Amino acid sequence: MGDLGFQGTTGKDAEGHRLSAYDIFVRGSLGPDPAIARPVFRRVPSDGLEAAVEGLIRGWLDGRLDGESFTEFQRRLTDDELGAIARLEPARSRRDAEEAAA
């Protein structure tokens, strides 16, 4: 499925030990409205990846508008809304952090 992307990385567990993880990229697509995906979820532990993807797909199946593609669905939702259905905290960009501090 080209609407979700994954990049292998590392993270840390509660004790600070390194573990295998992934960044999850969304909102990318080919076709008539192409876009480069961006990472919305960072350092998702490998053992949590399947549940996150399942949450995103189930969220789309349950919440899509009539005929809405997965790409259209994920572009319509905010990062926080996607996070709620994936049960993940979205990564915040440096710009988001600066705006929140201002």
C-alpha positions as CSV (number, residue, x, y, z in Angstrom):
1,M,0.0,0.0,0.0
2,G,1.6,3.2,-1.1
3,D,-0.4,5.5,1.2
4,L,1.6,4.5,4.3
5,G,5.4,4.5,4.5
6,F,7.8,3.1,7.1
7,Q,11.4,3.8,7.8
8,G,13.4,1.7,10.2
9,T,15.0,3.4,13.1
10,T,15.7,2.9,16.8
11,G,14.0,3.9,20.0
12,K,14.4,3.4,23.7
13,D,12.3,1.5,26.1
14,A,11.3,2.7,29.6
15,E,14.7,1.6,31.0
16,G,16.6,3.4,28.3
17,H,17.6,0.3,26.3
18,R,17.7,0.6,22.5
19,L,15.0,-1.2,20.5
20,S,14.0,-1.6,16.9
21,A,11.4,1.0,15.9
22,Y,9.8,2.7,12.8
23,D,8.8,6.1,11.7
24,I,5.4,6.0,10.0
25,F,4.9,8.3,7.0
26,V,1.4,9.4,5.9
27,R,-0.4,11.6,3.3
28,G,1.8,10.7,0.4
29,S,0.5,9.4,-2.9
30,L,1.1,9.0,-6.6
31,G,-1.4,9.8,-9.3
32,P,-3.4,12.9,-10.1
33,D,-2.6,14.6,-6.7
34,P,0.9,13.5,-5.9
35,A,2.5,14.3,-2.6
36,I,5.6,13.3,-0.6
37,A,4.6,11.6,2.6
38,R,5.8,13.0,5.9
39,P,6.5,11.3,9.2
40,V,3.7,11.8,11.6
41,F,4.6,9.1,14.1
42,R,8.2,8.7,15.1
43,R,10.1,5.9,16.8
44,V,7.1,3.5,17.1
45,P,8.5,0.3,18.7
46,S,8.4,-2.7,16.3
47,D,6.0,-4.6,18.5
48,G,3.5,-1.7,18.3
49,L,3.6,-1.2,14.5
50,E,0.9,-3.7,13.6
51,A,-1.6,-2.3,16.1
52,A,-0.9,1.3,14.8
53,V,-1.4,0.3,11.2
54,E,-4.5,-1.7,12.1
55,G,-5.9,1.4,13.9
56,L,-5.3,3.6,10.9
57,I,-7.0,1.2,8.5
58,R,-9.9,0.5,10.8
59,G,-10.3,4.2,11.4
60,W,-10.5,4.7,7.7
61,L,-13.0,1.9,7.2
62,D,-15.2,3.2,10.0
63,G,-14.8,6.9,9.4
64,R,-14.5,7.5,5.7
65,L,-16.9,9.5,3.7
66,D,-18.7,7.9,0.8
67,G,-16.1,6.8,-1.7
68,E,-13.2,8.4,0.2
69,S,-9.8,6.8,-0.5
70,F,-7.4,6.2,2.3
71,T,-5.2,9.1,1.1
72,E,-8.2,11.5,1.1
73,F,-9.1,10.3,4.6
74,Q,-5.7,10.8,6.1
75,R,-5.3,14.2,4.4
76,R,-8.7,15.3,5.9
77,L,-7.8,14.4,9.4
78,T,-5.4,16.3,11.7
79,D,-2.3,14.7,13.1
80,D,-4.0,14.5,16.5
81,E,-7.1,12.8,14.9
82,L,-4.8,10.2,13.2
83,G,-3.0,9.7,16.4
84,A,-6.2,9.0,18.2
85,I,-7.2,6.2,15.8
86,A,-3.6,4.8,15.7
87,R,-3.3,5.2,19.5
88,L,0.0,7.0,19.0
89,E,1.2,10.5,19.9
90,P,2.0,12.4,16.7
91,A,5.5,13.8,16.4
92,R,5.7,17.6,16.7
93,S,7.7,19.6,14.3
94,R,10.1,22.2,15.5
95,R,7.8,24.9,14.1
96,D,4.8,23.4,16.1
97,A,6.9,23.5,19.3
98,E,8.0,27.1,18.6
99,E,4.4,28.2,17.9
100,A,3.1,26.5,21.1
101,A,5.8,28.3,23.2
102,A,4.9,31.7,21.8
